[in-house]
Amino acid sequence: MSSDDDWIISGLLEDLAALALSRDRISVAELVETMGRRGFGPLLVVLSAFLILPVGILPGIPAVVSILLILVGGRMMSGETTLWIPARLGRVGFSGHVLAASVARAQPVALRLRPLVAPRLAFLVSSAVMSRVVALILMVTGAVILLVGFIPGLPFVLSLHVLLLGIALSSRDGLVALLGYALLVPEVLFIWKVFL
């Protein structure tokens, strides 16, 4: 198993912390550029964390995250490996201070998770069929958050399976992916209960 130094999530968080400390306001385009070509897994970890950590309380963040999830799903469905975002979305900005606080909370969690993940059952997350399944899950999740994300607690609930799928894609860990798929059941039941 690789060391913490090459744990892709830790490296990403360090880059995000540097970005957050470099300016007062950060655009979505700068955020996506900082994540670079690490792939969609780390991006999904960050997007789901945005709905869990302090940055998620900022007005409009759930809507931005939902659109990005739809875009990531669409790119995955078409076999692309990098994210394209519309210029208007790229200009949306948020506080660098809030991002720095969120990253500071996430870093210890990332280090605790590192020993628990490893490449295993990779076909459950990285095969062509499962990549499209993940893409579909992301697009549906994004659409649901976009439509009803104003309901307190719903974006948080829907971020949990995205977080696990992001970790699974980052580490090619099919066991973590299975946990993410399994979480869909209680999440769907929760949404069902909210709307009945």
C-alpha positions in Angstrom: 0.0 0.0 0.0 1.3 3.5 -0.8 2.2 6.0 1.8 0.2 9.0 2.9 2.4 11.2 0.8 1.0 9.8 -2.5 -2.6 9.6 -1.2 -4.3 11.6 -4.0 -6.9 13.1 -1.7 -4.3 14.5 0.7 -2.4 16.1 -2.2 -5.6 17.6 -3.5 -6.5 19.0 -0.1 -3.0 20.6 0.2 -3.5 22.3 -3.2 -6.9 23.5 -2.2 -5.6 24.9 1.1 -2.9 26.8 -0.8 -5.5 28.2 -3.2 -7.8 29.2 -0.3 -5.0 31.0 1.5 -3.9 32.9 -1.6 -7.0 35.0 -2.1 -10.1 36.2 -0.5 -12.5 35.0 -3.2 -12.2 31.9 -5.4 -14.1 31.1 -8.6 -15.4 27.7 -9.6 -13.0 27.9 -12.6 -10.0 28.3 -10.3 -11.2 25.5 -8.1 -11.6 23.1 -11.1 -8.2 24.2 -12.5 -6.5 23.5 -9.1 -7.9 20.0 -9.1 -6.3 19.6 -12.5 -6.1 16.3 -14.2 -6.4 14.1 -11.1 -9.6 12.6 -12.5 -13.2 12.7 -11.5 -12.7 10.8 -8.2 -11.0 13.5 -6.3 -13.4 16.1 -7.8 -16.4 14.1 -6.5 -14.8 13.9 -3.0 -14.4 17.7 -3.0 -18.0 18.3 -4.4 -19.6 16.0 -1.8 -17.4 17.6 1.0 -18.8 21.0 0.0 -22.3 19.8 1.0 -21.0 18.4 4.3 -18.4 21.0 5.4 -19.0 24.7 6.3 -18.7 25.9 2.6 -22.0 24.0 2.0 -24.0 26.6 4.0 -23.2 29.4 1.6 -26.2 30.3 -0.5 -26.1 28.8 -4.0 -23.4 26.2 -3.2 -25.8 23.2 -3.4 -27.0 24.4 -6.8 -23.5 24.8 -8.1 -22.5 21.4 -6.8 -25.6 19.8 -8.4 -24.7 21.3 -11.8 -21.1 20.1 -11.5 -22.4 16.6 -10.6 -24.5 16.6 -13.8 -21.6 17.8 -15.9 -19.2 15.2 -14.4 -21.8 12.5 -15.0 -22.2 13.6 -18.6 -18.5 13.7 -19.3 -18.1 10.2 -17.7 -21.0 8.9 -19.8 -19.3 10.1 -23.0 -15.9 8.6 -21.9 -14.2 11.9 -21.2 -11.7 12.1 -18.4 -11.6 15.9 -17.8 -14.3 18.3 -16.8 -15.6 21.1 -19.0 -17.6 23.9 -17.3 -19.6 26.8 -18.9 -17.9 30.1 -18.6 -20.8 31.6 -16.6 -20.6 28.8 -14.0 -16.8 29.2 -13.9 -17.2 32.8 -12.8 -19.3 32.0 -9.7 -17.2 32.7 -6.7 -17.2 32.0 -2.9 -15.1 32.9 0.1 -11.5 31.7 0.3 -11.8 31.8 4.1 -14.7 29.3 4.2 -12.8 27.0 1.8 -9.8 27.1 4.0 -11.9 26.2 7.1 -13.5 23.4 5.2 -10.2 22.0 4.0 -8.8 22.2 7.5 -11.7 20.0 8.7 -11.3 17.6 5.9 -7.6 16.9 6.1 -7.6 14.8 9.4 -10.5 12.8 8.0 -8.6 12.1 4.8 -5.6 10.9 6.7 -7.8 8.5 8.8 -9.4 7.1 5.7 -6.1 6.4 3.9 -5.3 3.1 5.6 -8.9 1.8 4.9 -8.8 2.1 1.1 -6.8 0.1 -1.4 -7.1 -1.1 -5.0 -9.5 -4.1 -4.9 -12.6 -5.3 -6.8 -11.7 -2.5 -9.2 -14.2 -3.7 -11.8 -17.0 -2.5 -9.5 -16.0 1.1 -10.1 -13.7 1.3 -13.2 -15.1 -1.1 -15.8 -16.9 0.5 -18.8 -20.3 -0.6 -17.6 -19.8 0.5 -14.0 -18.4 3.9 -15.1 -21.6 4.5 -16.9 -23.6 3.4 -13.9 -21.7 5.9 -11.7 -22.2 8.5 -14.4 -26.0 7.9 -14.3 -26.1 8.0 -10.5 -24.2 11.4 -10.5 -26.6 12.9 -13.1 -29.7 11.8 -11.2 -28.2 13.0 -7.9 -27.3 16.3 -9.4 -30.8 16.7 -10.8 -32.5 15.9 -7.5 -30.3 18.3 -5.6 -31.0 21.0 -8.2 -34.7 20.5 -7.9 -35.2 20.0 -4.2 -31.9 21.0 -2.6 -33.6 23.7 -0.6 -35.0 21.1 1.7 -32.9 21.1 4.9 -30.6 18.1 5.2 -31.3 16.7 1.7 -28.0 17.9 0.1 -26.1 16.4 3.0 -27.9 13.1 2.7 -27.3 12.9 -1.0 -23.6 13.8 -0.7 -22.8 10.6 1.2 -22.9 8.1 -1.7 -21.1 10.7 -3.9 -18.3 10.9 -1.3 -17.9 7.1 -1.2 -17.9 6.9 -5.0 -15.4 9.6 -5.3 -13.1 7.8 -2.8 -13.6 4.6 -4.8 -12.7 6.2 -8.1 -9.7 7.9 -6.6 -8.3 4.6 -5.2 -9.9 2.0 -7.5 -11.5 0.5 -4.4 -14.6 -1.5 -5.4 -15.4 -2.3 -1.8 -15.9 1.4 -1.1 -17.9 1.6 -4.3 -20.2 -1.1 -3.0 -20.8 0.9 0.2 -21.7 3.9 -2.0 -24.1 1.8 -4.1 -25.6 0.4 -0.9 -26.2 3.9 0.6 -28.5 4.7 -2.3 -31.2 2.5 -0.8 -31.7 4.4 2.5 -31.2 7.7 0.6 -34.0 6.9 -1.8 -36.2 5.8 1.1 -35.4 9.1 2.8 -36.4 11.1 -0.3 -39.5 9.0 -0.7 -40.5 9.7 2.9 -39.9 13.5 2.5 -42.2 13.7 -0.5 -45.0 11.4 0.8 
